[in-house]
Amino acid sequence: MKVNFECYLRSLVTTYKQWWKLYALTDAVGQVRQTEKGQVISSPFDFGLMVQTVQQEGELAGSDVNSCQEKRESTELLPVLDGIRKYANDHVLLVGRPGSGKSTALLRLVLEEASRVQQRSDDSEPIPVLVELRFWNTSVLSRILAFFKRHDPALEMDESTLPSLLRQGRILVLMDGLNELPSTAAKQDVLRFQTDYPQAPMIFTTRDLSIGGDFGLTKKLEMQPLSDTQMRQFVMAYLPNQGEQLLHQLKGRMRSFAETPLLLWMLCSLFQQMGKLPSNLGMVFRQFTQGYERNLKQDVPVSKESRRWWSELMQYLAFVMIEGKPEANPPHPLSPPSALVSIPCNEARSIFERFFQGKVTDPGDRAAECLDDLLEHHLIQETGDQLEFRHQLIQEYYAAEYVLQLLDRKEISNTELQKKYLNYQKWTEPFSVLIALLEHSNDKARAINIIELAQAVDLILMAKLAGSAPPTIQEQTIQVINQLQVTDWFKTELLTKVYPESAVESLAQSLESELFEIRRQAAHILERLSSRAAIEVLAKASQHPVSYVQRTANESLERIKQTRPREFQSFQNSKENSSEFSENASTFLDVSQASTPGLLKALEDANTDVRWCAAEALGQIGSEAAIPGLLKALEDSDTDVRWCAAEALGQIGSEAAIPGLLKALEDSDTSVCRRAAEALGQIGSEAAIPGLLKALEDANNDVRWRATEALGQIGSEAAIPGLLKALEDSDTDVRWWAAEALGQIGSEAAIPGLPKALEHSDTDVRRRAGEALGQIGSEAAIPGLLKALEHSDTDVRWCAAEALGQISSEAAIPGLLKALEHSDTDVRRRSAEALGQIGSEAAIPGLLKALEDSDTDVRWWAAEALGQIGSEAAIPGLPKALEHSDTDVRRRAGEALGQIGSEAAIPGLLKALEHSDTDVRWCAAEALGQISSEAAIPGLLKALEHSDTDVRRRSAEALGQIGSEAAIPGLLKALEDSDTDVCRRAAQALVKIGSEAAIPGLLKALEDSDTDVRRRAAQALGQIGDSEAVIPGLLKALEHSDNDVRWSAAEALKTSGTPSTLFFLYQRQFIADDNFAPIIEAIQDRFQFYNYEIASGFVQSDKAILLYFSYASKDKDLKDKLIDHLSFLQREGVIINWDNRQILPGDESAKIINQHLNIANIILLLISANSLADDTCSLEIKRAMERHQAGKACVIPILLRPVDWAGAPFSQLDVLPKKHQPITTWANQDEAFREITAGIREVVMEMRRE
């Protein structure tokens, strides 16, 4: 059924035409940006935001340079809409800081895509739909339907028709706010939707990759901070008289706040009111909201009694919403309820009524009155029956204010603060604001207390919160971090969270690491800093003798140059004589609005380089004040200066430049002509058309063809008559570009002239005319094109067939079927291709016949077309094609059967698995996988044992596509196949199936000699889900010598790691070079808390477990290693260590030993021949066993070295390691200590529970 989206699209365009009004927090934007002529431009919030591709973490920090560097994709920097549009088919995730413009980007895309679809007469463009995930109620499908119905209540669409459109790729799904999903059920539904409809282009947004997760989306784009130029342009437009003063104050921490559009707007609003900036982010929010209440809509009558409660009500509402509500199926019993970003309005009224209990005489009436007033006049809004704050940042600020009141009233103890607030991820951002508010009240003691409590929760959390604290507390935290016994990499990670400048020296070392992950993260941090010290480090690294270090540094320097030109220029000015930076004179020009007069003067400099660099800089600034000077520069004696001037005028985009650029089309230099034409196209004004049409008659060929190019870019129907005439031009390039321009304009008015151009003597003109007719896509062109199919010239016939395929109308089918029998091979081939593009079942008989064509390409395209049509009507003929003598035909027939996807094809394909020809078997297995029916499993399992390697490979792949547990035994057996590729594909198939039944076999595969098998086994274990059975094997794989295995295990732990896994990962983070932070953050995000022990109530500062170490002095080294492995428990205050070597000179040793033995909760007996022969150890063992038998202590013997301990007093106790293998006999002693630490930890936690 064809759905008519016309009314829906019209509503989208009307609703989102002024998208920026949906962006601002206020009803009135304030001062709208003006052009220099005093005209209002389209939007004050069109910042020109950019995104950068996020490289896949294809490795841990321990990546091998040579094996992985070549496989890594390069970083792209793109305008945000171009980026998300480009990668939508890959299901792209747009990541950005709060207020960075993610939601706004989706609003703009809705508008642009709706407008684009309106302009097309075919169904080639997908229909955009916006899903605001904070309003999720039952399913994504229901939210999509709700959005459709909101914009067209009469739209013929329901849950039975929607899935079909999604599978056809007809719907562009824009999902805003993965981090705002209200429950685990909501997250599971979104994940299921994303998996079920891979054909539908999708764009997701999230606040950050550690809040909301990445949902397995591999393509990620990160919102880039506002550049200096973007900030300056907005500030000067918003505050034309105060802008320079504000920009002068945007330094240090305040500048970083201004890197997001929302906060920059808030800072401008505050500066306009107060004439100065607040001291920190907390005060930005406090003063903004207070000013909002004080100034907004003062002319609207609101009772004083209502207004006096506003601030407290907003704080209480925000607090209750972040607290959330208990969920039926939380990710873990200890997981907190998800924060709510929206709630029903009637629920908000109940919250207000609860607040008013005991405060007023009529709480219900007062709640209703205040809710109405707040919705009408404040920073909350109503969408349907749901209420939400106008931005999540505002909600978090108000919640922080409420928690601050609770702390003031001493209603939260330190234990509760640590367990119910700091340990829950949802409170991290509010507490960052709270720390800043404490700075304003000079309450240093409480800020320090919160940061110290956070240290026991999570070191990264501690560092993040310290980053919001005043400099004195930051300095103290940096001292704490520098004293930690952790790897340099982890220490650098912590320092950058507190105060990035403090880590520059460490980052310089990290830039030279052989490990890609470390280099990448270090470069990213230095980019964000863009301080002189940071750029200095990158500059030195760009001269490093090792190429991969150079490449990393150069990429970062280039991005800084693009996004932070003032910092880059400042550094270069200080290095003016340095050989590192002598690119050209542009590096010494200040590309800022304030420098325009100076740059205009530089346009007249005697030095050519200075003149063309000035022109380039003026183009970047984009001010119309530069136009007169640039127009004059179009007549400069130097070609490069004229070229740059033309380019700059195109960038500025003003109609005032058109006369000069039209004249420049006649320049003696071809490159200047070309750039002038491109500039006219960029300006895109119809005012240029008369001049360009006149230029079509210029004597110079280059002028004429550049004019046609510009007319195509402008895209106006007014140019069509001239362009049609230009199709007869004497110059080939002019004719070609005229046809190209007519295609770009895309108007039916061009159709009468283009079919004639199909008969032109010039091949390129014929081809481009055909393409243009296809681009226009109108059925009005079909008669002429059908006639052209009969033309005597091969190229004409070829182009006509191609154009008919682009138009994709069934009206062309009879003519194309006739053309399938043409004597010309190319015509038959293009006709088959066109029939596939049209996709009608009416073409099937002719295409089946074409499978027998004498030409290979025709047969191939016939099979391709049958696959595109995807109808079961083609099945009878395609299995026969599997036996065709031509390899390509056999392969394409198999692919077509898979595309059609009908079980009716299975019998023929199973039979083909037994065919004598390898290609036939191979294609049959592939097609069975595409059909994905369990009916094919027995035949495919049999094929897993075929003598032909390719058949086994394809069969394993097909079983994975089908995804049934019935295939697991055969696939586990295939992991041992003699062919590496079969093993790899079997592991991949097990990944897709993801069943616990595969765990034993996959754990065994982790030990396989082949890297790929080990890696795929680790991936498969990760796909199985939250099974405790997979964790030990994956933790062990993290220590594997092969980087790919470690990386795969890490990725697997992100999805399968349980909260108890966090402890072991913390331990590894302190002692391993690999960066485990992404795994830790992924697990924390899944369960929404940082620390399992604190969430469980195990860690209480007043209940530390005392450990006593009994050991011989000769075993001190082994004892120290054990203490290192226990250091995390000690750091968190879970245990306190003591041993008899801590006795000071002069102390009574026997007395002190006896005292500590008598109070120890756990006594560790470190057993070796040395300890059994030591008199002191013998006494300690005797006393330890007495306390153990009395139930007053727990004794744990630990075997250090091989020794006969049978009959010893402790021989009946549980010994560590568990299999009684002494530590010194392990190939990997760290693994032995890890097992011992786990055993001790288990006993410690059980004691705390009791």
Stockholm file with secondary structure:
# STOCKHOLM 1.0

chainA/1-1250         MKVNFECYLRSLVTTYKQWWKLYALTDAVGQVRQTEKGQVISSPFDFGLMVQTVQQEGELAGSDVNSCQEKRESTELLPVLDGIRKYANDHVLLVGRPGSGKSTALLRLVLEEASRVQQRSDDSEPIPVLVELRFWNTSVLSRILAFFKRHDPALEMDESTLPSLLRQGRILVLMDGLNELPSTAAKQDVLRFQTDYPQAPMIFTTRDLSIGGDFGLTKKLEMQPLSDTQMRQFVMAYLPNQGEQLLHQLKGRMRSFAETPLLLWMLCSLFQQMGKLPSNLGMVFRQFTQGYERNLKQDVPVSKESRRWWSELMQYLAFVMIEGKPEANPPHPLSPPSALVSIPCNEARSIFERFFQGKVTDPGDRAAECLDDLLEHHLIQETGDQLEFRHQLIQEYYAAEYVLQLLDRKEISNTELQKKYLNYQKWTEPFSVLIALLEHSNDKARAINIIELAQAVDLILMAKLAGSAPPTIQEQTIQVINQLQVTDWFKTELLTKVYPESAVESLAQSLESELFEIRRQAAHILERLSSRAAIEVLAKASQHPVSYVQRTANESLERIKQTRPREFQSFQNSKENSSEFSENASTFLDVSQASTPGLLKALEDANTDVRWCAAEALGQIGSEAAIPGLLKALEDSDTDVRWCAAEALGQIGSEAAIPGLLKALEDSDTSVCRRAAEALGQIGSEAAIPGLLKALEDANNDVRWRATEALGQIGSEAAIPGLLKALEDSDTDVRWWAAEALGQIGSEAAIPGLPKALEHSDTDVRRRAGEALGQIGSEAAIPGLLKALEHSDTDVRWCAAEALGQISSEAAIPGLLKALEHSDTDVRRRSAEALGQIGSEAAIPGLLKALEDSDTDVRWWAAEALGQIGSEAAIPGLPKALEHSDTDVRRRAGEALGQIGSEAAIPGLLKALEHSDTDVRWCAAEALGQISSEAAIPGLLKALEHSDTDVRRRSAEALGQIGSEAAIPGLLKALEDSDTDVCRRAAQALVKIGSEAAIPGLLKALEDSDTDVRRRAAQALGQIGDSEAVIPGLLKALEHSDNDVRWSAAEALKTSGTPSTLFFLYQRQFIADDNFAPIIEAIQDRFQFYNYEIASGFVQSDKAILLYFSYASKDKDLKDKLIDHLSFLQREGVIINWDNRQILPGDESAKIINQHLNIANIILLLISANSLADDTCSLEIKRAMERHQAGKACVIPILLRPVDWAGAPFSQLDVLPKKHQPITTWANQDEAFREITAGIREVVMEMRRE
#=GR chainA/1-1250 SS CCCCCHHHHHHHHHHHTTGGGGTSSSSSCSSCCBCTTSCBCSCTTCCCCEEEEECCCCSCTTCCHHHHHTTSCCCCEEEHHHHHHHHGGGCEEEECCTTSSHHHHHHHHHHHHHHHHHHCSSSCSCEEEEEEGGGCSSCHHHHHHHHHHHHCTTCCCCTTTHHHHHHTTCEEEEEECGGGCCSHHHHHHHHHHHHHCTTSCEEEEESBTTBSCCTTCCEEEEECCCCHHHHHHHHHHHCTTTHHHHHHHCCHHHHHHTTSHHHHHHHHHHHHHHSSCCSSHHHHHHHHHHHHHHHTTTTSCCCHHHHTTHHHHHHHHHHHHHHCCCCSSCSSTTCCCCCCSEEEHHHHHHHHHHHHTTTSSCHHHHHHHHHHHHHHHSSEEEETTEEEESSHHHHHHHHHHHHHHHHHTTCSCHHHIIIIIITBGGGHHHHHHHHHHHHHTTCHHHHHHHHHHHHHHCHHHHHHHHHTSCHHHHHHHHHHHHHSCSCHHHHHHHHHHHCGGGGHHHHHHHHTCSCHHHHHHHHHHHHHHCCHHHHHHHHHHHTCSSHHHHHHHHHHHHHHHHHCHHHHHHHHHHTTTCTTSCSCGGGGSCCSGGGHHHHHHHTTCSSHHHHHHHHHHHHHHTCGGGHHHHHHHTTCSSHHHHHHHHHHHHHHTCGGGHHHHHHHTTCSSHHHHHHHHHHHHHHTCGGGHHHHHHHTTCSCHHHHHHHHHHHHHHTCGGGHHHHHHHTTCSSHHHHHHHHHHHHHHTCGGGTTTHHHHTTCSSHHHHHHHHHHHHHHTCGGGHHHHHHHTTCSSHHHHHHHHHHHHHHTCGGGHHHHHHHTTCSCHHHHHHHHHHHHHHTCGGGHHHHHHHTTCSSHHHHHHHHHHHHHHTCGGGTTTHHHHTTCSSHHHHHHHHHHHHHHTCGGGHHHHHHHTTCSSHHHHHHHHHHHHHHTCGGGHHHHHHHTTCSCHHHHHHHHHHHHHHTCGGGHHHHHHHTTCSSHHHHHHHHHHHHHHCCGGGHHHHHHHTTCSSHHHHHHHHHHHHHTCSCGGGHHHHHHHTTCSSHHHHHHHHHHHHHHCCTTHHHHHHHHHHHCSSCCHHHHHHHHHHHTBSCHHHHHTCCCTTCCEEEEEECCGGGHHHHHHHHHHTHHHHHTTSEEEEEGGGCCTTSCHHHHHHHHHHHCSEEEEEESHHHHTCHHHHHHHHHHHHHHHTTSCEEEEEECSCCCCTTCTTTTSCCBSTTCCCGGGCSSHHHHHHHHHHHHHHHHHHHHHC
#=GC SS_cons          CCCCCHHHHHHHHHHHTTGGGGTSSSSSCSSCCBCTTSCBCSCTTCCCCEEEEECCCCSCTTCCHHHHHTTSCCCCEEEHHHHHHHHGGGCEEEECCTTSSHHHHHHHHHHHHHHHHHHCSSSCSCEEEEEEGGGCSSCHHHHHHHHHHHHCTTCCCCTTTHHHHHHTTCEEEEEECGGGCCSHHHHHHHHHHHHHCTTSCEEEEESBTTBSCCTTCCEEEEECCCCHHHHHHHHHHHCTTTHHHHHHHCCHHHHHHTTSHHHHHHHHHHHHHHSSCCSSHHHHHHHHHHHHHHHTTTTSCCCHHHHTTHHHHHHHHHHHHHHCCCCSSCSSTTCCCCCCSEEEHHHHHHHHHHHHTTTSSCHHHHHHHHHHHHHHHSSEEEETTEEEESSHHHHHHHHHHHHHHHHHTTCSCHHHIIIIIITBGGGHHHHHHHHHHHHHTTCHHHHHHHHHHHHHHCHHHHHHHHHTSCHHHHHHHHHHHHHSCSCHHHHHHHHHHHCGGGGHHHHHHHHTCSCHHHHHHHHHHHHHHCCHHHHHHHHHHHTCSSHHHHHHHHHHHHHHHHHCHHHHHHHHHHTTTCTTSCSCGGGGSCCSGGGHHHHHHHTTCSSHHHHHHHHHHHHHHTCGGGHHHHHHHTTCSSHHHHHHHHHHHHHHTCGGGHHHHHHHTTCSSHHHHHHHHHHHHHHTCGGGHHHHHHHTTCSCHHHHHHHHHHHHHHTCGGGHHHHHHHTTCSSHHHHHHHHHHHHHHTCGGGTTTHHHHTTCSSHHHHHHHHHHHHHHTCGGGHHHHHHHTTCSSHHHHHHHHHHHHHHTCGGGHHHHHHHTTCSCHHHHHHHHHHHHHHTCGGGHHHHHHHTTCSSHHHHHHHHHHHHHHTCGGGTTTHHHHTTCSSHHHHHHHHHHHHHHTCGGGHHHHHHHTTCSSHHHHHHHHHHHHHHTCGGGHHHHHHHTTCSCHHHHHHHHHHHHHHTCGGGHHHHHHHTTCSSHHHHHHHHHHHHHHCCGGGHHHHHHHTTCSSHHHHHHHHHHHHHTCSCGGGHHHHHHHTTCSSHHHHHHHHHHHHHHCCTTHHHHHHHHHHHCSSCCHHHHHHHHHHHTBSCHHHHHTCCCTTCCEEEEEECCGGGHHHHHHHHHHTHHHHHTTSEEEEEGGGCCTTSCHHHHHHHHHHHCSEEEEEESHHHHTCHHHHHHHHHHHHHHHTTSCEEEEEECSCCCCTTCTTTTSCCBSTTCCCGGGCSSHHHHHHHHHHHHHHHHHHHHHC
//
